[in-house]
Amino acid sequence: MLTLKIAVRNIFRNSRRSFTTLSTIAVGAAAVLVFGAYITYIQYGVQTNAVQRTGHLQVFRNGYFAFGTAAPGAWGIDNYKVVLGLIAEDPALKRLAATSRWPVLKPARSRRPSRRSLAPVDDGPSYGEA
């Protein structure tokens, strides 16, 4: 209790130094908040631009977000061809695919057969091209 009493007395005894220290802390905190907001805004802009330009559909195996983020390669989707077929047959996704840059997706050929991904297929003109 005595230490707290001495600390409060020193704050008011050296008021100019206390005000300068408090002002410096406030300016530093404001700078950190502004910089953090700027970084968040830039990341949001990059993500929005990517989605607007290429479309956005992500398919994850059940439990991926709870357990698979540390080792995504171990959480590949079994029978992914069945999943691709279900996606291709979904009427809502067919309607949305008309606005996508890549309307048709198929398994990508890879040097490593364990890696599974999707790649665009160009089967001629797409959405509105004649």
N, C-alpha and C positions, 0 to 999 in steps of 0.2 A: 504494500500500500504506500509505503514511503517513496518507493521508486516512481510510482505513478504521480505522486504529488510533486516530486522534483521535476519530472518531465513536463507536467502542465505549467509549472512556474517558468521553466526555461523557454517554453513556446511563447509566452507573453513577455518575457524579459528581452528576447531577441526577436522582436516582431518583424523587422525588415527581413532578416534571414529566414524566418519561418514562412513569410509571405512569398519570398522568392522560391523557396523549396516547394511549397504547395503549388505555385504557378508552374514551375518546371514539370512537376508530376502531372498536372492537368494537361499541359500542352503535349507531353509525351503520350499520355493515354489517348488524347484526341487524335494524334497522328497515327497511332496504332489502329484505332477504330476506322479512321478514314482509309488507311492503306488496306485493311482487311476487307472493307466494303468494296474498294476498287478491285481487288483480286477476285472477290466473289462475283462481281458484275462481269468481269472479263471472262471467267469460267462459264457463267451462264450464257453469255453471248456466243462463245465458241460452241457450246452444246446446242443451243437453239439454231445456230447457222448449220451445223452438221445435220440436224434432224430436218430442217427445212429443205436442204439441198438433196439429201439422199433418201429420205424416208426413215422410218424407225420401227423396227420390230425385233425384239429380243426374246428368245425362248431359253428358259433355264430348266434344268432338272430340279425336281422337288427336293428341297433341303439345301440348295446351293447357297443361298444367302446366310443360312444359319451355320453351315459347316464347310462349304466348298470354296470360299473366297481365298483361303490360304493356298489351296492346291487346285486351281481350276481345271487342270488337265485330267485329274482323277474323277471329275464330275461331268464327263462327257455324256451325251444323251444316247442311251442304248436304242437301237432300232430307229435311228434318226431318219431313215427313209420313210418310215411310217408317219413320223411327225411332219416331215415335209409334205407328204401326201395329204394329211389332214389340214395343214395350212393352205395348201393349194385348193382344196375343196371348200373351204370356209367361204360362204357368200359375202360376209362383211369384209373379209380381207381381199376378196376379188374386187369389190367395189373400191377399196382403198388402193389397191395395186395400180389402178388406172391413173392415179396421181403420182405414183412413185416413178423415179427415174429408171429403176430396174424392176420391171413388173414380174419377171419370172426368176426364181432362184433354184439352183441345183447344188449338190455337194461339190465343193471345189476339189480339184486334183491337187494333191500335195506330195512332196517328196517323202514326208513322214506319214505313213498310213494311220497312225494313232491320232493325228490331229484332224478334227472335223470342223469344217466351217462352211459358210455359204458364199457363193460367188454369183455375180450377175450373168444372165444368159441373154445374148442379143439375137432374138429370133425375127428380126425385121423391125418395121416401124412400130412405135409404141404411142400411146395416148395422144391422139390428135394429129399425128403425122400421116400424111397421105402418100 
